[in-house]
Amino acid sequence: MKLLSVAIPCYNSEAYMRHCIDSLLPGGDEVEILIVDDGSTKDHTAEIADEYERNYPDICRAIHQENGGHGAAVNAGLKNATGIYFKVVDSDDWVDESAYMEILDTLRRFVYGEKTLDMLISNFVYEKQGANRKKVMNYRTALPKNEIFSWDDVKVFLLGHYILMHSVIYRTELLIQCGLELPRHTFYVDNIFVYQPLPHVKTMYYLDVNFYRYFIGRDDQSVNETVMIGRIDQQIKVTKLMLGYYDVMKIKQRKLRHYTVRYLEIMMTISSILAIKSNNDENMEKKKELWQHLRKQNFPLFLRLRWGFMGQGVNLPGKGGKKFPIAIYKMTQKFFGFN
């Protein structure tokens, strides 16, 4: 059994996947790197995956499947994982080696110690193309450092400050037990990956190291603003799925309830702002239907989100009402790292 399984979803990733895989190889035999070729046809992704499996048979495994999208690739990685812990690293991203060694040391301590760790959190860096300064997302204001803690010990998450897929490593068995299965052919499922397991997480540990390097800048990237507007249906689909996984208003742990409500608030805000910025009547109807869906499904949550600051901001009437959300939009840029 491995200490850590890392799934790398790859779809026509020839141009950058080697950098990603090479950054993970220093983990050695304790790590398995699951290179998931998600039906690539336009380049040599499949051959590169097989090459790494041949050259590093004790570390790398190539998994080939018909195209099912990012979620299906993550599902395949989880299904094939033998590691005690599970991490997703996108094929155009990479990890910092010194932080990586600290991550493995921390996981090793819990595997051979008495306490069970459900979720390890670390920082990530926005590697935005052309930017002189690299923005670091850390959790110093929200989480105790270098100690195991529960939701009761969580401090203050700033607005627009959330745990994302880049910053999280889950215990593999926890993901399996909570029934995590991401939808196929759908973008933005990384939100589901982080969100759905949260009520099952009892123990956490925050390691204040800049581990994950999140590349921003490709024109076809899923967080490109124009691309996101074109995929608003998928953003709304993911938001609806998240609304239905569990009733956040009934979560007994106050700080977990507060955090999950705020997470859903940002998801509703993102969908609404994309509709507003599209300047498209059809998308505005989709926005209206999303809020109606929430109202019908969970009226207490609807009241909480609709009449909160952001809910009111994205539902103001008239042309003037379309200007106000731009300020909120700039805040959400920090969440998704739009390019």
N, C-alpha and C positions, 0 to 999 in steps of 0.2 A: 504494500500500500504506500502511496506517495503522500508527502506532506501537503502539497498544493497542486491542484489541477488548474491550468490556465487555458481557457478556450479562446481561440483567435478566429472569429468569423471572417472568411475571405471570399470576396466576389470580385473577380477580375482585378486582383490586388497585386499583380506582378511588380508594379512600379515601386511599392513601398513595403511589402510584407517581410522582406529579408531583414530590414532594419528593425522591425517589430520583433521578429523571432530571435534575432541575434542578441537583442537587449535582454531577453529572457533566459538564454542559454547559461549564463553564469550561475543560475540556481542549481545546476548540476542534477544529480540523480534523484534528489528529493522532490523535484518538480517534474510534472509531465506537461508537455506543451501539445495541446490538441488543436491541430491546424485543420479547420473545417472548411473544405472547399465546397461552397454552396452553389454548385452547378455552373462554375466559371466556364465560359466558352470563347471569350475574345482574346485570351492571352495564355500565359504559361503558368497560371496559378496552381493548377493540379500537379504539374510536373515539379514545381518548386516544393510543394508540400511533400511529394514522394521523395524528393532529393534529401530533404531534412530528415525524413524518417529513416532513410538508408544510412545517412552519415551520423545520425544520433539516435540509434535504435532504442536506447534506454531512456531517452528523454522525449523525443518527438514522435507523435502519431499522426498520420494523415487520415482524415475522414472525408470521404467523398459522398455527396448526396445530390439529388435533383434540387434545383433552385427553389428555396422556400422563404428566402428573405432572412434578415438579421435574426429575428426571433427563432426561426427554425434552426439556424446555425448554433445559437446559444443552447437550444433544447438538445441538439445532437451532442454538444460538448458536455452538458450536464449528464446525459444518458450514458456517456462513455467514460465519465470521470471516475477515477479510482482514488483521487486525493481526498484527504480529510477536509481540506478547504477548497473553495472554488472561486476563481476570478475570471472576469471577461476582459480582454484587452483587444480593442479594435485594431484591424490590420494596418491602419495608417498612424497609429499611436505607438508609444514605446514606454519603457520604464527606466528610471534612474538606478544605476547599479548599486551605489552605496546605500540608498534607501531600500532597495530590494533586499540587500543582505540583512538590514535591520528588521524588515518585514518577516523574513524567514526565521530569524532568531526569535522573534516574538511568538510566531505561530508554534515554533518548536517547544518553547517553554510551556505553552498551554497543553500541547499534545502529551508531553511527558510529565506534566504537573497534575495537581488534583482538581483544578477548576476547569469547567468547560466554557469555552469562548464561542459565542454564536456569530459575532460580527466584529471584524477588525476594520477600523476607519483610518485613512491616512489622507494627506493632502494631494491635490493634483495641480498641474501647471497648465495654463492656456498657452500653448505654443502657436500663437497667432502669426501667420505669415506676414512678414514686413514690419511687425511690431518691435520697437526697440526694447521695451520693458515687458517682461513676462509676468502676467497676472497669476498670482498664486491663490488658490482657494484653500484656506485653512479653517479649522474649527475650534480655534483657541477660546473664543468667547462662549462657545456652546457646550464643549465637552471637557471633562477632566482628562488630564494627560497622564499617560504611563501608569494607568491603574485600571483594574476591571471595575465596571460600573453598570448600573441598571438605568431604566428610564427615569426613575425617581431622582437620580443624580445629575440629569441633564440640566444645563444652565439655559442661556438665552440664545436661540437661533435668530439672527437678524433677518429682516424682511428680504426675501430673495436669496436666502442662504440655506441650502438644502444638501443633504447627503445624496450624491449622484453615483451612477454606476462606476465612474472613474475612481471614486474614493472608497469603495466598499469591497471587502472580501467576506463571503458568507461561509459558514460551516455547511459542507455539501449535504449532509444528512438532513439538515434543517430545510434546505430548499426542496428536497425530495418529499419530506413529510408534509410540508405546507402545500404540496401539489402544484408547484410552480410550472407552468407551461405557457410559453409566450405564443401569441397568435402568429400565424404564417403570413407572409407577404404584407407585412405591416411595418412602417417606420415608427420610431419614437417609443419602441417597446422597452428601451432601457429604463424608462420611468416605472413600468410594471415590475421589472426585475428588482428594483430597489424597494418599491412600495408594498407589493403584495406580501412579502415575508415579515414585515415589520412587527405585527402583533405576536409573532412567534419568537421574536428576539428577546431574550431575557438578560443576556450578558454581553457587554460591549467593551472595546478597548480602543483608545485613540492614540495613535502613534504620530507625533508631529514631525513627519518627514515628507519631503516633496517627491513622492513615489511615481505617480502616473503623469505622463506627458501627453496632453490632449491636443492634437494638431488641429488647427483651424485655418482654413484658407482656400480649400478647393472649391471651384465654382459649382461642382455637382454634389457638394457635401450636404447631408440631410439637414444641417442647421444653417445653411445659407438661407437668408430671409426670403428670397424669391422662390426657392425650392419649397420652403415651408408653407408659403401661401398656396402654391400649386398642390400641395399635399394636405390641405386643411381637412379633408375628409378623414385622413388617417389620424391626424392629431385629435379630431373629435372622437373617433372610434376608440382610441387609447384612453381618452378622458372618460368616456362612458364605461369602459371596462373597469377602470379604477374606481369609479363611483359605486360599482356593483360588487366588488370583491368582499366587502364587509361594511357594516354600518359604523362609521367612525364616531357617530354621536353616542354610541352605546359602549365605547371603550372605557373601561373603568379607570385605567391609569391616566391621570389627568395630563401629564406631560406628553405621553404618547398620543392621546386624543388631540391635544392642541397641535402637535406637530403634523399629524396626518390631515387634520382639517386645513391647516395652512398649505400643505402640499396640494390638496385638491383645489384650494383657492387659486394657486398659481397655475394649475392645469386649466381651470376654467378661464382664467385671465388670458393665458397664451392663446387659446382657441378663439376667444372673443376678439382679441387685438388683431390676430391674423385676418379675421373676417373684416374688421374695420379698415385695416390697411389695404386690403384687396380692392376696396371701393367697388364692390360687386354686389348687386342686390341679391343674387342667389346665395352668396356666402353669408350675407346678413340674415337671410331666412334660416340658414343652418345654425347660425349663432342663436337666434331666437328659439329654435327648436331644441337646442342643447339645454338652454336654461329651463325650458318647459319640461324636458325630460327629467332634469334634476328635481323640479318642483313636484312632479308626479311620483318620482321614486322615493324621495327622502325630503319631505317638507321642512322638518327642523333644520336640516343641513342647507336647504335652499334659502331659508330665511337668514341663516348665519352668513352665507356667502353673498347672496344677492344684496344685502343691506350693509355689508362690510365696505370698507374704503374702496377696494379694488372692484368689487361687484357693482357698486354705484358708479364708479368711474367709467366702466366699460359699457354701461347701459343708459348713459345720458341721452336724451332725445335730440334730434335736429343736427344740423351741420356743426354747430358749436360743440355738441356732445362728442363729435369725432376727433376734436383737437385735444381735449383733455387727456385721453388715454395714451398720448404720445409720451407723456412723462412717466406713466406706468410702464410703457413699453421699454423705455431705457433701463428701468429696473430689471425687467425680465431678460434683457440682453445679458445681464450678469449671470442669470440662471442658466441659459442655454448657450451663451457664448456665440450669439449670432455672428456671422460674417457678412 
